[in-house]
Amino acid sequence: MKKKVVVLGSTGSVGCNVCKVLKFHSDKFEVKTLGANVNYRMLFHQASELNVRDVIVVHNDFYDQAQKEVPANINIHGGEEALVEAVC
């Protein structure tokens, strides 16, 4: 059985490395949600690589812009409340 994982801050330096490890061990982990503050384009790329359907963009201005560019197979959520919900 795969362990389910949520990666908050996935576009930062540590988060990018975590995503690389998770991709390498995709037989052991299922990434449920990725979150970033502002870098939504990288977030979408990571979601595509890791087959993640749910992403969170915390910063409201970037969330508004990201909604206009979100790929069809990704569900986008915004704000700090979405972070709390993802962790719970």
Backbone as CSV, one residue per row, in Angstrom:
resi,resn,N_x,N_y,N_z,CA_x,CA_y,CA_z,C_x,C_y,C_z
1,MET,0.843,-1.178,0.000,0.000,0.000,0.000,0.892,1.246,0.000
2,LYS,0.562,2.193,-0.862,1.322,3.442,-0.951,0.947,4.385,0.190
3,LYS,1.941,5.100,0.698,1.688,6.135,1.696,1.262,7.401,0.971
4,LYS,0.245,8.056,1.499,-0.259,9.291,0.916,0.519,10.471,1.494
5,VAL,0.890,11.411,0.598,1.748,12.525,0.975,1.161,13.840,0.480
6,VAL,1.309,14.876,1.297,1.000,16.251,0.920,2.308,17.024,1.031
7,VAL,2.675,17.765,-0.013,3.910,18.545,0.002,3.542,20.023,-0.069
8,LEU,3.769,20.717,1.034,3.534,22.154,1.083,4.866,22.852,0.858
9,GLY,4.879,23.865,0.034,6.125,24.526,-0.319,6.910,23.721,-1.340
10,SER,6.194,23.076,-2.234,6.828,22.155,-3.186,7.711,22.857,-4.211
11,THR,7.556,24.158,-4.404,8.347,24.857,-5.417,9.619,25.481,-4.856
12,GLY,9.805,25.423,-3.552,11.035,25.920,-2.944,12.157,24.907,-3.125
13,SER,13.344,25.247,-2.663,14.498,24.369,-2.878,14.327,23.020,-2.198
14,VAL,13.869,22.999,-0.975,13.645,21.728,-0.281,12.483,20.982,-0.923
15,GLY,11.401,21.683,-1.207,10.234,21.056,-1.815,10.535,20.422,-3.159
16,CYS,11.355,21.083,-3.973,11.739,20.514,-5.271,12.494,19.208,-5.090
17,ASN,13.387,19.173,-4.096,14.120,17.936,-3.833,13.213,16.842,-3.300
18,VAL,12.252,17.213,-2.473,11.277,16.235,-1.977,10.500,15.648,-3.151
19,CYS,10.092,16.482,-4.085,9.348,16.005,-5.254,10.190,15.049,-6.095
20,LYS,11.479,15.325,-6.223,12.361,14.421,-6.966,12.423,13.053,-6.297
21,VAL,12.544,13.044,-4.986,12.588,11.774,-4.241,11.267,11.035,-4.386
22,LEU,10.164,11.755,-4.274,8.848,11.123,-4.397,8.639,10.543,-5.797
23,LYS,9.113,11.245,-6.801,9.002,10.743,-8.174,9.815,9.466,-8.332
24,PHE,11.003,9.442,-7.756,11.874,8.270,-7.829,11.261,7.075,-7.107
25,HIS,10.512,7.347,-6.041,9.890,6.282,-5.236,8.366,6.259,-5.421
26,SER,7.928,6.436,-6.635,6.482,6.482,-6.914,5.784,5.162,-6.610
27,ASP,6.542,4.099,-6.466,5.954,2.813,-6.099,5.591,2.758,-4.615
28,LYS,6.121,3.693,-3.823,5.890,3.694,-2.376,5.020,4.851,-1.891
29,PHE,4.955,5.924,-2.696,4.245,7.123,-2.266,3.249,7.604,-3.315
30,GLU,2.133,8.108,-2.829,1.131,8.757,-3.680,0.994,10.197,-3.198
31,VAL,1.352,11.138,-4.049,1.252,12.546,-3.687,-0.184,12.991,-3.932
32,LYS,-0.849,13.385,-2.864,-2.253,13.793,-2.956,-2.401,15.273,-3.308
33,THR,-1.543,16.120,-2.725,-1.670,17.564,-2.909,-0.289,18.211,-2.885
34,LEU,-0.120,19.216,-3.734,1.077,20.052,-3.734,0.652,21.482,-3.425
35,GLY,1.481,22.199,-2.695,1.158,23.586,-2.376,2.333,24.515,-2.582
36,ALA,2.032,25.727,-3.011,3.052,26.754,-3.205,2.451,28.108,-2.861
37,ASN,3.320,29.060,-2.580,2.849,30.401,-2.277,2.525,31.166,-3.545
38,VAL,3.494,31.212,-4.502,3.292,32.042,-5.691,3.655,31.362,-7.018
39,ASN,4.564,30.415,-7.029,5.090,29.869,-8.278,4.156,28.791,-8.855
40,TYR,3.024,29.224,-9.348,2.011,28.278,-9.805,2.405,27.538,-11.083
41,ARG,3.209,28.141,-11.921,3.613,27.433,-13.155,4.483,26.216,-12.825
42,MET,5.421,26.387,-11.898,6.222,25.245,-11.472,5.337,24.224,-10.755
43,LEU,4.390,24.716,-9.998,3.450,23.846,-9.288,2.671,22.975,-10.273
44,PHE,2.194,23.568,-11.345,1.479,22.805,-12.370,2.392,21.761,-13.009
45,HIS,3.640,22.132,-13.255,4.605,21.192,-13.838,4.846,20.014,-12.891
46,GLN,5.038,20.308,-11.612,5.238,19.240,-10.634,4.008,18.341,-10.549
47,ALA,2.843,18.935,-10.560,1.610,18.149,-10.485,1.511,17.202,-11.671
48,SER,1.887,17.685,-12.830,1.858,16.846,-14.021,2.839,15.680,-13.904
49,GLU,4.042,15.959,-13.444,5.066,14.919,-13.308,4.704,13.864,-12.274
50,LEU,4.028,14.281,-11.204,3.722,13.375,-10.106,2.278,12.859,-10.137
51,ASN,1.550,13.188,-11.190,0.148,12.778,-11.324,-0.709,13.229,-10.141
52,VAL,-0.551,14.484,-9.777,-1.300,15.075,-8.671,-2.474,15.854,-9.229
53,ARG,-3.641,15.628,-8.662,-4.837,16.309,-9.151,-5.131,17.604,-8.389
54,ASP,-4.694,17.711,-7.135,-5.027,18.874,-6.316,-3.791,19.697,-5.988
55,VAL,-3.874,20.999,-6.264,-2.793,21.928,-5.927,-3.371,23.121,-5.185
56,ILE,-2.499,23.755,-4.401,-2.896,24.928,-3.629,-1.937,26.073,-3.947
57,VAL,-2.497,27.228,-4.267,-1.727,28.458,-4.417,-2.191,29.381,-3.301
58,VAL,-1.299,29.673,-2.370,-1.691,30.389,-1.155,-1.921,31.878,-1.396
59,HIS,-1.030,32.533,-2.090,-1.109,33.982,-2.305,-2.305,34.301,-3.202
60,ASN,-3.188,35.141,-2.719,-4.445,35.413,-3.424,-4.268,35.956,-4.834
61,ASP,-3.329,36.898,-5.025,-3.123,37.472,-6.355,-2.642,36.418,-7.350
62,PHE,-1.746,35.558,-6.910,-1.229,34.513,-7.787,-2.265,33.410,-7.992
63,TYR,-3.087,33.176,-6.985,-4.183,32.211,-7.129,-5.151,32.678,-8.224
64,ASP,-5.478,33.956,-8.204,-6.380,34.503,-9.220,-5.808,34.318,-10.623
65,GLN,-4.520,34.583,-10.789,-3.870,34.407,-12.090,-3.792,32.933,-12.469
66,ALA,-3.468,32.084,-11.502,-3.324,30.647,-11.755,-4.641,30.024,-12.222
67,GLN,-5.752,30.524,-11.721,-7.058,30.006,-12.135,-7.275,30.171,-13.634
68,LYS,-6.663,31.180,-14.208,-6.813,31.434,-15.644,-5.965,30.488,-16.482
69,GLU,-4.936,29.873,-15.861,-3.990,29.052,-16.610,-3.971,27.585,-16.190
70,VAL,-4.817,27.208,-15.261,-4.773,25.851,-14.714,-5.093,24.806,-15.789
71,PRO,-4.276,23.753,-15.885,-4.571,22.671,-16.826,-5.894,21.978,-16.461
72,ALA,-6.522,21.395,-17.436,-7.851,20.806,-17.254,-7.872,19.669,-16.238
73,ASN,-6.778,18.954,-16.090,-6.788,17.783,-15.207,-6.354,18.104,-13.774
74,ILE,-6.237,19.385,-13.430,-5.794,19.782,-12.093,-6.883,20.610,-11.413
75,ASN,-7.146,20.279,-10.149,-8.066,21.050,-9.316,-7.238,22.037,-8.506
76,ILE,-7.560,23.312,-8.624,-6.782,24.333,-7.924,-7.592,24.886,-6.755
77,HIS,-6.894,25.074,-5.637,-7.492,25.632,-4.426,-6.621,26.802,-4.001
78,GLY,-7.206,27.747,-3.278,-6.447,28.924,-2.903,-6.578,29.302,-1.451
79,GLY,-5.556,29.974,-0.951,-5.579,30.532,0.395,-5.069,29.602,1.472
80,GLU,-4.864,30.193,2.633,-4.350,29.457,3.781,-5.324,28.388,4.265
81,GLU,-6.623,28.640,4.103,-7.625,27.662,4.536,-7.453,26.343,3.780
82,ALA,-7.085,26.434,2.512,-6.878,25.236,1.714,-5.696,24.430,2.232
83,LEU,-4.667,25.115,2.742,-3.529,24.413,3.340,-3.959,23.611,4.551
84,VAL,-4.729,24.245,5.413,-5.207,23.579,6.617,-6.055,22.367,6.250
85,GLU,-6.936,22.536,5.291,-7.803,21.437,4.851,-6.990,20.286,4.280
86,ALA,-5.959,20.597,3.509,-5.130,19.547,2.901,-4.405,18.730,3.946
87,VAL,-3.939,19.392,4.998,-3.205,18.686,6.045,-4.151,17.846,6.892
88,CYS,-5.343,18.340,7.105,-6.312,17.600,7.927,-6.845,16.414,7.150
